[in-house]
């Protein structure tokens, strides 16, 4: 079994569809990236870590690196962000189009081919 499958299956059943949606969105945006678990989080890798995500008590964290929250700041104004971190509350719909754009942006900047 893929380690990201295992990660998702270990989470609360109510959250699993959101995690799977993020996974599918990132995979579609950066299909050449390898899936793995790094820092105990689902990670997409191409010569180095590109982007991670993880579930917490009240949100799903997306970890696109230090620059992405600033680059996408105007579209992230409704979400809590920090250096390299974006928090998507569990009680809200996920902005999958935005997640896709962020993943593609990260791939262009961080992937090593």
C-alpha positions as CSV (number, residue, x, y, z in Angstrom):
1,X,0.0,0.0,0.0
2,X,1.2,3.5,-0.8
3,X,2.3,5.4,2.3
4,X,-0.1,8.2,1.5
5,X,-3.0,5.7,1.3
6,X,-1.9,4.5,4.8
7,X,-1.8,8.1,6.1
8,X,-5.3,8.9,4.9
9,X,-6.7,5.6,6.2
10,X,-5.3,6.4,9.7
11,X,-7.4,9.6,9.9
12,X,-11.0,10.1,11.0
13,X,-13.4,8.8,8.4
14,X,-15.1,12.1,8.1
15,X,-11.8,13.8,7.0
16,X,-10.6,11.1,4.6
17,X,-12.6,12.5,1.6
18,X,-11.0,15.9,2.0
19,X,-7.5,14.4,2.3
20,X,-8.2,12.3,-0.8
21,X,-9.4,15.4,-2.7
22,X,-6.2,17.3,-1.9
23,X,-4.1,14.3,-2.9
24,X,-5.9,13.9,-6.2
25,X,-5.7,17.6,-6.9
26,X,-2.0,17.7,-6.2
27,X,-1.4,14.5,-8.3
28,X,-3.2,16.0,-11.2
29,X,-1.3,19.3,-11.0
30,X,2.1,17.7,-10.7
31,X,1.9,14.2,-12.1
32,X,5.7,13.7,-12.4
33,X,6.2,14.2,-8.7
34,X,6.7,11.1,-6.6
35,X,4.4,10.5,-3.6
36,X,6.1,9.7,-0.3
37,X,5.8,10.6,3.4
38,X,8.3,13.0,4.8
39,X,8.2,14.7,8.2
40,X,5.2,12.4,8.9
41,X,3.2,14.2,6.1
42,X,2.1,13.2,2.6
43,X,4.7,14.8,0.4
44,X,5.3,15.3,-3.3
45,X,9.0,15.0,-4.3
46,X,11.0,15.6,-7.5
47,X,14.7,15.7,-6.6
48,X,13.6,17.5,-3.4
49,X,10.4,18.0,-1.4
50,X,7.9,20.1,-3.4
51,X,4.8,20.4,-1.2
52,X,3.3,18.6,1.8
53,X,-0.1,18.4,3.5
54,X,-1.3,17.1,6.9
55,X,-4.4,17.0,9.0
56,X,-4.7,18.6,12.4
57,X,-7.5,19.0,14.9
58,X,-9.3,21.9,13.2
59,X,-7.6,22.3,9.8
60,X,-5.6,20.7,7.0
61,X,-2.2,22.3,6.6
62,X,-0.7,22.8,3.2
63,X,3.1,23.4,3.2
64,X,4.2,24.9,-0.1
65,X,7.4,26.5,1.1
66,X,8.2,30.0,2.3
67,X,7.3,32.1,-0.8
68,X,3.9,30.6,-1.9
69,X,1.7,32.2,0.8
70,X,3.1,35.7,-0.1
71,X,2.7,35.0,-3.9
72,X,-0.9,33.9,-3.5
73,X,-1.7,36.3,-0.6
74,X,-4.6,38.0,-2.3
75,X,-6.3,34.7,-2.8
76,X,-5.5,33.4,0.6
77,X,-6.9,36.3,2.6
78,X,-9.7,34.1,4.0
79,X,-7.2,31.6,5.4
80,X,-4.7,31.6,8.2
81,X,-1.2,31.6,6.7
82,X,2.3,31.7,8.0
83,X,5.8,31.3,6.6
84,X,5.4,28.3,4.3
85,X,2.0,27.3,5.8
86,X,-1.6,27.6,4.7
87,X,-4.4,26.4,7.0
88,X,-7.7,25.2,5.5
89,X,-10.4,24.9,8.2
90,X,-12.1,21.4,8.3
91,X,-15.5,23.0,8.4
92,X,-15.1,24.8,5.1
93,X,-15.0,23.6,1.5
94,X,-11.5,23.2,0.1
95,X,-10.3,25.6,-2.6
96,X,-9.1,22.8,-4.9
97,X,-8.4,25.0,-7.9
98,X,-6.2,27.2,-5.7
99,X,-4.4,24.2,-4.2
100,X,-3.8,23.0,-7.8
101,X,-2.3,26.3,-8.8
102,X,-0.1,26.4,-5.7
103,X,1.2,22.9,-6.3
104,X,2.0,23.7,-10.0
105,X,3.7,26.9,-8.9
106,X,5.8,25.0,-6.3
107,X,6.7,22.3,-8.9
108,X,8.0,25.0,-11.3
109,X,10.2,26.5,-8.7
110,X,11.4,23.6,-6.6
111,X,11.5,20.5,-8.7
112,X,14.9,19.2,-9.7
113,X,14.8,17.3,-12.9
